[in-house]
Amino acid sequence: MLKYINKADVLQGTDLEVEFNYLGQLDNLVQEEGNTLLSGATESTGSSAAESHPVRELLSINSLVQGGELRMNWSFSNRHFTPDSIAEIAAAYLENLENLINHAVAVEIPVSTPSDYNLGEEITNEELDKFLDEDYNGASRRLQLKVFQD
């Protein structure tokens, strides 16, 4: 993520070192039990890639929400990491995620960021704050326009 936040040349290599893939919340689509067209299989899915398939990234994290729980699958290059080092990284990641969630829940007044409005690269936090603080003749809501032609 730092590669995209900080545009420093040293961070702009072409090799992927970490892949993070959030598959979404599957509770509405796949249920463990009950009446649904789709359900989780009881059989193992097997390997997601052939053993001979070259791994481009050093660390791959696939995550999804199912059964009301965040599930994460960590795969890694055993030439660069050990199972113990991945366990430490995963524990630190989850601790930071819990801290972030606790902070977000504790905030009494929600704080909007540019990314909440799909404006992550267009404006700064300060510009958004100024815009949201301005009075717009009683308008209670602002909608982003979509560009249909360039």
Rosetta constraint file for C-alpha pairs under 8 A:
AtomPair CA 1 CA 5 HARMONIC 6.43 0.50
AtomPair CA 2 CA 6 HARMONIC 5.71 0.50
AtomPair CA 2 CA 11 HARMONIC 7.65 0.50
AtomPair CA 3 CA 7 HARMONIC 6.32 0.50
AtomPair CA 3 CA 8 HARMONIC 7.75 0.50
AtomPair CA 3 CA 11 HARMONIC 5.25 0.50
AtomPair CA 3 CA 12 HARMONIC 6.15 0.50
AtomPair CA 6 CA 11 HARMONIC 7.61 0.50
AtomPair CA 7 CA 11 HARMONIC 6.93 0.50
AtomPair CA 7 CA 12 HARMONIC 7.03 0.50
AtomPair CA 8 CA 12 HARMONIC 6.83 0.50
AtomPair CA 9 CA 13 HARMONIC 7.85 0.50
AtomPair CA 15 CA 56 HARMONIC 7.25 0.50
AtomPair CA 15 CA 57 HARMONIC 7.35 0.50
AtomPair CA 16 CA 56 HARMONIC 6.30 0.50
AtomPair CA 16 CA 57 HARMONIC 4.88 0.50
AtomPair CA 16 CA 58 HARMONIC 7.40 0.50
AtomPair CA 17 CA 56 HARMONIC 7.49 0.50
AtomPair CA 17 CA 57 HARMONIC 4.47 0.50
AtomPair CA 17 CA 58 HARMONIC 4.80 0.50
AtomPair CA 17 CA 59 HARMONIC 6.21 0.50
AtomPair CA 18 CA 57 HARMONIC 5.63 0.50
AtomPair CA 18 CA 58 HARMONIC 5.99 0.50
AtomPair CA 18 CA 59 HARMONIC 4.77 0.50
AtomPair CA 18 CA 60 HARMONIC 5.74 0.50
AtomPair CA 18 CA 61 HARMONIC 7.80 0.50
AtomPair CA 19 CA 57 HARMONIC 6.47 0.50
AtomPair CA 19 CA 59 HARMONIC 6.29 0.50
AtomPair CA 19 CA 60 HARMONIC 4.63 0.50
AtomPair CA 19 CA 61 HARMONIC 6.13 0.50
AtomPair CA 20 CA 60 HARMONIC 6.03 0.50
AtomPair CA 20 CA 61 HARMONIC 4.85 0.50
AtomPair CA 20 CA 62 HARMONIC 6.08 0.50
AtomPair CA 20 CA 63 HARMONIC 7.93 0.50
AtomPair CA 21 CA 60 HARMONIC 7.87 0.50
AtomPair CA 21 CA 61 HARMONIC 6.16 0.50
AtomPair CA 21 CA 62 HARMONIC 4.77 0.50
AtomPair CA 21 CA 63 HARMONIC 6.25 0.50
AtomPair CA 22 CA 62 HARMONIC 5.98 0.50
AtomPair CA 22 CA 63 HARMONIC 4.87 0.50
AtomPair CA 22 CA 64 HARMONIC 5.80 0.50
AtomPair CA 23 CA 62 HARMONIC 7.19 0.50
AtomPair CA 23 CA 63 HARMONIC 6.00 0.50
AtomPair CA 23 CA 64 HARMONIC 5.04 0.50
AtomPair CA 24 CA 63 HARMONIC 7.68 0.50
AtomPair CA 24 CA 64 HARMONIC 5.16 0.50
AtomPair CA 24 CA 65 HARMONIC 6.27 0.50
AtomPair CA 25 CA 64 HARMONIC 5.85 0.50
AtomPair CA 25 CA 65 HARMONIC 4.48 0.50
AtomPair CA 25 CA 66 HARMONIC 6.24 0.50
AtomPair CA 26 CA 30 HARMONIC 5.60 0.50
AtomPair CA 26 CA 31 HARMONIC 7.93 0.50
AtomPair CA 26 CA 64 HARMONIC 7.08 0.50
AtomPair CA 26 CA 65 HARMONIC 5.99 0.50
AtomPair CA 26 CA 66 HARMONIC 5.40 0.50
AtomPair CA 27 CA 31 HARMONIC 5.96 0.50
AtomPair CA 27 CA 65 HARMONIC 7.04 0.50
AtomPair CA 27 CA 66 HARMONIC 5.22 0.50
AtomPair CA 27 CA 67 HARMONIC 6.01 0.50
AtomPair CA 27 CA 68 HARMONIC 7.09 0.50
AtomPair CA 29 CA 38 HARMONIC 6.72 0.50
AtomPair CA 30 CA 36 HARMONIC 7.43 0.50
AtomPair CA 30 CA 38 HARMONIC 5.25 0.50
AtomPair CA 30 CA 39 HARMONIC 4.84 0.50
AtomPair CA 30 CA 40 HARMONIC 6.29 0.50
AtomPair CA 30 CA 66 HARMONIC 7.96 0.50
AtomPair CA 31 CA 36 HARMONIC 6.93 0.50
AtomPair CA 31 CA 38 HARMONIC 6.95 0.50
AtomPair CA 31 CA 39 HARMONIC 5.03 0.50
AtomPair CA 31 CA 40 HARMONIC 6.49 0.50
AtomPair CA 31 CA 67 HARMONIC 7.44 0.50
AtomPair CA 32 CA 39 HARMONIC 5.67 0.50
AtomPair CA 32 CA 40 HARMONIC 5.60 0.50
AtomPair CA 32 CA 67 HARMONIC 7.58 0.50
AtomPair CA 33 CA 39 HARMONIC 7.06 0.50
AtomPair CA 49 CA 53 HARMONIC 6.41 0.50
AtomPair CA 55 CA 77 HARMONIC 7.57 0.50
AtomPair CA 57 CA 76 HARMONIC 7.82 0.50
AtomPair CA 57 CA 77 HARMONIC 7.72 0.50
AtomPair CA 58 CA 76 HARMONIC 5.53 0.50
AtomPair CA 58 CA 77 HARMONIC 5.06 0.50
AtomPair CA 58 CA 80 HARMONIC 7.03 0.50
AtomPair CA 59 CA 74 HARMONIC 7.26 0.50
AtomPair CA 59 CA 75 HARMONIC 5.97 0.50
AtomPair CA 59 CA 76 HARMONIC 4.38 0.50
AtomPair CA 59 CA 77 HARMONIC 6.49 0.50
AtomPair CA 60 CA 74 HARMONIC 5.84 0.50
AtomPair CA 60 CA 75 HARMONIC 5.17 0.50
AtomPair CA 60 CA 76 HARMONIC 6.08 0.50
AtomPair CA 61 CA 72 HARMONIC 6.61 0.50
AtomPair CA 61 CA 73 HARMONIC 5.66 0.50
AtomPair CA 61 CA 74 HARMONIC 4.68 0.50
AtomPair CA 61 CA 75 HARMONIC 6.49 0.50
AtomPair CA 62 CA 72 HARMONIC 5.65 0.50
AtomPair CA 62 CA 73 HARMONIC 5.15 0.50
AtomPair CA 62 CA 74 HARMONIC 6.65 0.50
AtomPair CA 63 CA 70 HARMONIC 6.95 0.50
AtomPair CA 63 CA 71 HARMONIC 5.47 0.50
AtomPair CA 63 CA 72 HARMONIC 4.25 0.50
AtomPair CA 63 CA 73 HARMONIC 6.24 0.50
AtomPair CA 64 CA 70 HARMONIC 5.80 0.50
AtomPair CA 64 CA 71 HARMONIC 5.41 0.50
AtomPair CA 64 CA 72 HARMONIC 6.68 0.50
AtomPair CA 65 CA 69 HARMONIC 5.30 0.50
AtomPair CA 65 CA 70 HARMONIC 4.45 0.50
AtomPair CA 65 CA 71 HARMONIC 5.96 0.50
AtomPair CA 66 CA 70 HARMONIC 6.62 0.50
AtomPair CA 66 CA 71 HARMONIC 7.08 0.50
AtomPair CA 74 CA 86 HARMONIC 7.87 0.50
AtomPair CA 76 CA 80 HARMONIC 7.88 0.50
AtomPair CA 76 CA 81 HARMONIC 6.81 0.50
AtomPair CA 76 CA 86 HARMONIC 7.93 0.50
AtomPair CA 77 CA 81 HARMONIC 6.09 0.50
AtomPair CA 78 CA 82 HARMONIC 5.99 0.50
AtomPair CA 81 CA 85 HARMONIC 6.08 0.50
AtomPair CA 81 CA 86 HARMONIC 6.64 0.50
AtomPair CA 82 CA 86 HARMONIC 6.33 0.50
AtomPair CA 83 CA 87 HARMONIC 6.14 0.50
AtomPair CA 84 CA 88 HARMONIC 6.32 0.50
AtomPair CA 85 CA 89 HARMONIC 6.23 0.50
AtomPair CA 86 CA 90 HARMONIC 5.93 0.50
AtomPair CA 87 CA 91 HARMONIC 6.04 0.50
AtomPair CA 88 CA 92 HARMONIC 6.17 0.50
AtomPair CA 89 CA 93 HARMONIC 6.06 0.50
AtomPair CA 90 CA 94 HARMONIC 6.12 0.50
AtomPair CA 91 CA 95 HARMONIC 6.10 0.50
AtomPair CA 92 CA 96 HARMONIC 6.19 0.50
AtomPair CA 93 CA 97 HARMONIC 6.09 0.50
AtomPair CA 94 CA 98 HARMONIC 6.04 0.50
AtomPair CA 95 CA 99 HARMONIC 6.22 0.50
AtomPair CA 96 CA 100 HARMONIC 6.13 0.50
AtomPair CA 97 CA 101 HARMONIC 6.17 0.50
AtomPair CA 98 CA 102 HARMONIC 6.01 0.50
AtomPair CA 99 CA 103 HARMONIC 6.07 0.50
AtomPair CA 100 CA 104 HARMONIC 6.16 0.50
AtomPair CA 101 CA 105 HARMONIC 6.11 0.50
AtomPair CA 102 CA 106 HARMONIC 6.08 0.50
AtomPair CA 103 CA 107 HARMONIC 6.38 0.50
AtomPair CA 112 CA 116 HARMONIC 6.30 0.50
AtomPair CA 113 CA 117 HARMONIC 7.46 0.50
AtomPair CA 113 CA 120 HARMONIC 7.86 0.50
AtomPair CA 113 CA 125 HARMONIC 6.03 0.50
AtomPair CA 113 CA 128 HARMONIC 7.22 0.50
AtomPair CA 114 CA 118 HARMONIC 6.44 0.50
AtomPair CA 114 CA 119 HARMONIC 4.74 0.50
AtomPair CA 114 CA 120 HARMONIC 4.79 0.50
AtomPair CA 114 CA 121 HARMONIC 7.88 0.50
AtomPair CA 114 CA 122 HARMONIC 7.97 0.50
AtomPair CA 114 CA 123 HARMONIC 6.57 0.50
AtomPair CA 114 CA 124 HARMONIC 6.78 0.50
AtomPair CA 114 CA 125 HARMONIC 6.24 0.50
AtomPair CA 114 CA 128 HARMONIC 6.49 0.50
AtomPair CA 115 CA 119 HARMONIC 5.24 0.50
AtomPair CA 115 CA 120 HARMONIC 4.32 0.50
AtomPair CA 116 CA 120 HARMONIC 7.92 0.50
AtomPair CA 117 CA 144 HARMONIC 7.47 0.50
AtomPair CA 119 CA 123 HARMONIC 6.19 0.50
AtomPair CA 120 CA 124 HARMONIC 7.62 0.50
AtomPair CA 123 CA 127 HARMONIC 6.10 0.50
AtomPair CA 123 CA 128 HARMONIC 6.74 0.50
AtomPair CA 124 CA 128 HARMONIC 6.32 0.50
AtomPair CA 125 CA 129 HARMONIC 6.11 0.50
AtomPair CA 126 CA 130 HARMONIC 6.21 0.50
AtomPair CA 127 CA 131 HARMONIC 6.18 0.50
AtomPair CA 128 CA 132 HARMONIC 6.08 0.50
AtomPair CA 129 CA 133 HARMONIC 6.07 0.50
AtomPair CA 130 CA 134 HARMONIC 6.42 0.50
AtomPair CA 135 CA 139 HARMONIC 7.89 0.50
